[in-house]
């Protein structure tokens, strides 16, 4: 009985560990960077949706534009 429980727990552990390794092992995956234009569009949408204030929008927009100079 103890051996069966041990085997089940071992199987669960190995299954979850292998799954985690598979997900984290993707070091070759390259995340595409957003363009300045897309970042500005996203920022404007956040302002229009009410997620940020006009003042925050202007501050963040200036910060983005300064980064690309």
N, C-alpha and C positions, 0 to 999 in steps of 0.2 A: 504493500500500500504506500509506504513512504517513498519507495523507488518510483512508483507511478506519479506521485505528486511532484517529486523532484524532476522527472522527465518532462512533465507538462510545464512546470515553471521554467525549465531550461529552454524548452521550445519557444515559449512566449518571449523570454529574454533574447534569444538569438534572432527571432523574427523582428522584434522591435529594434534591436541593435543594427541589424543588417539594413533595415529600412532607413535608419538615421544616417548610417554611413553612406548609403547610396545617395541620399539627398545632399549631404554636406560634401560629398566627394566631387562635386561638379566644379572644380576650380577653373576649368577651361571655359565655363560659361561667362560670356561678356555681357554686361548690362549696358545697353545703348544709352548714351548720354542724351539728354534733351537739348534741343537747340534753343538759342535765346528767344526766338520767335515763339516756340511752344511754351516756354516758361512764362513769357509775357501773356500769352493767351490764357494759360491756366490761372495766372495771378488775377487777370481781369475777370475771369469767370468766378473766382472766389469772392471778389468784391461785389459782383452783380448778384451772387447768391446770398450775400449777407454774411459770409464766413469771416470776412475782414472788413474793417472800416475804410473809408476813403483815405484817411490819414495813414493807416497801415499800408494800404495799397501804394500810395505815393512813396513811402519810405522803402518798401520792399522793391518797388520798380527801380528806384534810384540805385539801390544796392546791386540789383542784377545788372543794370547798365554799366555801373562802375566796374564790375567784375570782368566785363567783356571789352573794356577799353584797352 
